[in-house]
Amino acid sequence: MRLDGVPDGARVVVAMSGGVDSSTVAGLLREGGYDVVGVTLQLYDHGVAIGRRGACCAGQDIGDARDVAARLGIPHYVLDYESRFREAVIDDFASSYARGETPVPCIQCNRTVKFRDLLGVARDLGAAALATGHYARRVAGPSGAELHRGAEPARDQSYFLFATTQAQLEFLRFPLGGMAKDETRRHAARLGLRVAGKPDSQDICFVPDGDYARLVARLRPEAARAGDIVDMEGRVLGRHEGTIGFTVGQRRGLGIGGSAEPLYVVAVDPAAARVVVGPRAALARREILVGDFNWIGGSAAPPGDLGDVEVRVRSTASPAPAILRFDEEPGSARIELAGPEFAIAAGQAAVVQRGDRVLGGGWIRRAAPPPGAHAARLDTLASERV
């Protein structure tokens, strides 16, 4: 395997989690003649504590990464980043839930510990690039490196990389971006890597048992205050043991009954310890306000109305036609959707793209009905979507 813009035989640091993806990257680059160095970050060893495999930061995974490195004959280092990870990711995760948001910790991890701190380590080791096992594509464009969606839509991870800066993108490589998962596993088997059949992790690495509410309650006990579940008219329908157990769009596990139609969480109000529920129609939104917008669309972000784009409001959501408009406040933008999107939660990311190219994105602050501006244009986009 050859890496675009990386000289033959150059040193490449591979971020090795112990899974099949990053292990295969290391193997393919070693096979391609690069001077490969594997680095694994010790972030949070919860997997060992509960005796469960499959969490990316568990001790078993570090052992798997070490075994793969030995099989490939490459140097391998384990770096203790637990304190950095706790401050940048776990504490942020808990605070976000305590504010009534729905965070995406993998994005926060990528933009801090992995692509900020680990990238610095790679440079210190004299590497020409840092390679990861993400299913996204880095394309050399006329204005510099571009981030594109992975070739296999079901595996595409570009949503989680929107916060990557242009400087980081120049140094990063994603060797698996053009592959399907089955092809990756075949390469792993061919290379003799025993992780070839290792299952993918489905959980947040530092919550491998899936009980994130318990973690948040331990770190932010004030967020576990009991309160009312009310309908949109304010009528009390039930009680809850903490708003941290709820997220916008949630239908199951509400603990209420007797409604003639399905009810969904419409709003979470931690200050009042209140969860508001309503019909699915109440979740429809046409405008999103985002902050901390990261632009990687080439040169400087254009002021004002950028024009027609597509936006993903969740990692699993299909791209929806929209208009992106930057506000005067730096990092703030408005996204006006062509048609209604449902269950848009604060704390999630709105990722903007045009075709397969990711232009950037920001953190959702709130969602609201659209103003009158661009109404006719949005209606046109909506008709084209049908």
N, C-alpha and C positions, 0 to 999 in steps of 0.2 A: 504494500500500500504506500502511495506517495501522498504527501501533504503539500497543498498549494502554497508556494512561497517559502517553503522550508528546505534548505539545501540538503542534499544527500548526506547521510551520516551525521547530521546535526543532532544535538541533544534535545530530546523532547520529554518533558515531565508529564506523566499520566496520572490523573486523579483516580486512584483505585479504591473503590468502595467494598470490593469483595464479591460483587455481583458479576453476572455473565457479561454485561455490556462493557464496563470499564476493563475487565480482564481481557476481553476480546480485542479491545483497542490496543492494549499493551502488547498483545501477541502479534497483531497485524503490523504494528509499527516496528516491533523487534524483527519480524520477518522481512520487513521492507528495508532493513539496514540502518535504522536510526539508533542512536545512542539513547536508549529508553531508561528512564528513572521512574520508579513507581513511588507515589506518596499517598499514604492513607491518613486521614484525619480521625483521631479519637475525639469524638464529639460528645456522645452521651450513651453510656453503657447500660441502658435500661433493659435491653434484650437479654443480657446475661442475668440480670437481677430477677426476671420473671421466668427464665428458662425457656425462652421462645426464640426461634431462629427467624430470620427474614427482616429484621430491622437493620437499616443500613449502617448504623453506628454500633451494633452489638459486637461483643468480643469474638464471636464465631466468624463474623464477616471480616474482621481484621486478620484472623487466622487464615481465612480463605484467600485474602489478598496476598498474604505472605507466602502461602503455598504456590499461588500462581506465579509470583515473582521468582520463586526458587525454580519452578518448572521452566520458566523462560530464561533463567540465568541473568536477571537484571537486578540492580540494586533496589532496595525497598526500604522506605523510611516511614515510621509511624510518628506523627506529630500530635502532641497533646494540646488540643484546642478547646477543651471543655469549658474553660472560663469564658473565652471569647464567644463560643456558641451559646452559652447560657445568657450572656448579656445581650448579644445581637439578635438572637432568634427566640429562645425560650421565654425570656422576660417580655420581649415584644409581643409574642404570641399570647401570653397570659393577659397583658395589658389591653390588647386589642379585643379579646373576648370580654373583658371586664367593661369595656366601653360599648358593648352591644354589637360589635363588628364580627365579621367572619374572616379571619386572617388566612393567608397562604404562606406558611412558614418556609416552603421550599424556595419561593422567590426571594425571601429575605435572606436565606442561607446562601443562595447563589450570589446575591449582590454584595454580601459582606464577607463571610468566612471563606467561601470558595473562590470567588472571582476578584476579591480584593486581597485577602491575606495569602491565600495559596498561590495566587498569581505572583505576588511578591517573592515568595519562596522559590518559585520556578525561575524567576529572573536571577535570584541570588545563586542558584545552582548553575547558571550559565546556559539555561535552556533557550532555544529559539522559539519555542511554543509550549503552551499548556494544552493538552488534549483531554477531553472528557468523553463519557459514554452517552451523552445526550443525543436524542433523535431530533436533531435540527441541522440545518445546512448553513455553512458560512460560505458566501459567494463573493469573490473579488469583483467589485464594481468600479465604475469610473471615478467615483469619489471616495473609494476606500472599501473596507470590508462591509458586507451586508449580511443581515440575519434573515434567513428564509425558513419556511416551514419544512419539516421533515418529509421525506418522500412517501412514507406510509402514514396516511392521515390518522389512523387509530393509535399510532405511537408518537405522533408529533409532540415535542416538548418545547417548542418555541415560545409558547405562552409563559412558561416559567423563566424565560431568559430575557424578557422585554426590558428589564432594568439594567442589562449589561451596557456598559458605556462603550463609546466608539473606540477608545484606547484599549479597553479590555478585549473587544471584538477583534481588533487587529492581531492580538497575541494568541487568541484562542483558536482551537481547531476541534471540529466535531466529526470524526471519521465515520461514524455510523449514520450520518444524516441521510445518505442516499440508500440505505439498506432497509429491508424488512426484518422483523425480529427473528423469524425463522432462519434467515440467512446468517444473522449474527450467531445463532446457536450452532449452525452447521460449521461455521468457521471455528468456534470454540472447540467443538468436538474434533475437528481436523487437527487443531493445534495441540490436542491432548490435554485440554484443561478440564479438570473434574467438575468445574462449576457450570459446564455446558447445559446441564439440565436443572440448574438451581432455579427455584421459583422466584418470580418477581416479588418485591416487597409491596404490599398494598396499604400499609399504614404510614402515618407520620412517624419518622424514625424514633423520636423521643417519646412517643405515645404508642408503643407497639401493641398494647392491649386494647387500643381504640377508645379508652375512657379519658378523653381530653378534659371533660368537665371536672373530674377528680383532680387532675393536675392543676387546672386553673384555680379551683377552690383552695388548694394547698398554697399556691403562690399569691393569690389575690382573694383572701377569705371574705372580704367585703362584698365580692361579686356573687356569693352564694346565699344572699339574703332572700328569704321566701317572699312571695307576693302573689298578686292576682293575675289570672288569665281573663282578659275581657274581650268582648266583641267590639266592632267599630263604633258602636253607640255607647260604649263604656259599661255595658252590662257585664257583671261578673259571671263567668262560666265555670271557673275552677281555680285551683291554687297550683303554684309551682314551688320548687325548692331552690330556685336560683335562675336568673336569666341566662347564665352561662350554658344552660342545657338546651338553648333554643337558637335557631338561626332563621333568617328571613327565607320563606319558601318551604319551610319544614311542614310536613303533613302528619307524619307518624309520631307517636309517642307524646301527644299533647295531653293525654290524660283527661279528656273531656268527651262528652257524648251528647246524644239527643238532638243533634243538628240535622236538618232536612237535607243539607248539602255538605260536601267535604269542606273542612276548614283548614286554612293554612296560616302560618305565622306571617303577619303583615309587617309588624314592627316590634322591635325589642327596645325597651326603655329601662336601662339599668338604674338611672337616678330615681325612678319611681318604683323600681322592682316590679315592672309590669310588662306582660307579654300581650300583644294585640293580635287577634286572629280575625280572619275574614274569608270571603270566597276567593277563588283563584283570580277572578277578574280584578280584584283589588290589588293584585301584585303587578299589574301592567304598568310599564314605564316607557316614556319616549325620550327622556333627556337624562343624561348622566353628567354629574359634576365630578371631575377628577383632580387630584393634586399630586405633587411630586412627579410630574410628567417627565419621562426620560425619552428624548428624541434621538433616534439612530437612523433617521431617514435621509442622511446626506446633508452636508453643510449645516447651516443654522436652521432652526425650526422657523418656517415662514410665519410672519405675524398674521393675525386675523383668521379668516376662513381658509382652511387648507383645501377644501373641496371634498369630493366623494371618496370615501374609504370604506373599509369593512372593520367591524369591531367584534371581539369576542369578550363576553362578560363573565365567562367561566372557562376553565380549561377544557371542559367537555362540550362547550357550546359551539354551534356552527357560526361562521362569520356572518354578521348581519350588516346590511348596507346602512351607512350613516354619513353624517357630515361632522367633521372635526373643526372646531374653532378655538383658537388659543385666546385666553383672556389677557388683560394687561398685567395682572399679577404673575410674576415668574413662576413657572411650573404648574399653573392652573389652566384647565381647558374644559370645554363643554363638548359633549358628544350628543348630537341629535340623531335619534334612530329613525330609520325609514318606516318601521312598523313597531308595534309594541313588543318588548321583551319582558319576561316574567322572572320574578324572584331575584332581582338585582340587589345584592347585599353590600352594604358598606364594609370596607376592609378587603374586599376582593379586588382583582385587577381588571381594568379595561384595556385590552391589548389591541392596538390599531395596526392594520395591515392594508396593503394594496396588492391584490393577487396573492402570491405566496410570500411576498416580502413583508417582514415585520418592520413597521416604521417607528414603533415605540409603544408607550403606554403609561398609565398612571394608576394610582390607587383610588378606588371609588370612595368618594366622600358621602354623596347622597344621590338619589335618583328622584326625578320629579317629572310632572307632565311638561311637554315642550311649550315654549313660548310661541307667539305668532310668527316670528321670523323663520324663514325658509319653509313655511308650511306647504306651499305648493310644490316645492322641490322635493320635500320628504314624501308627499303623496305620490309623486311620480316614481320615486325610488321604491316605494311600497308596492306599486302596481307592477313594477318590473320584477319584484321578488316573487310574486305569485306564479 
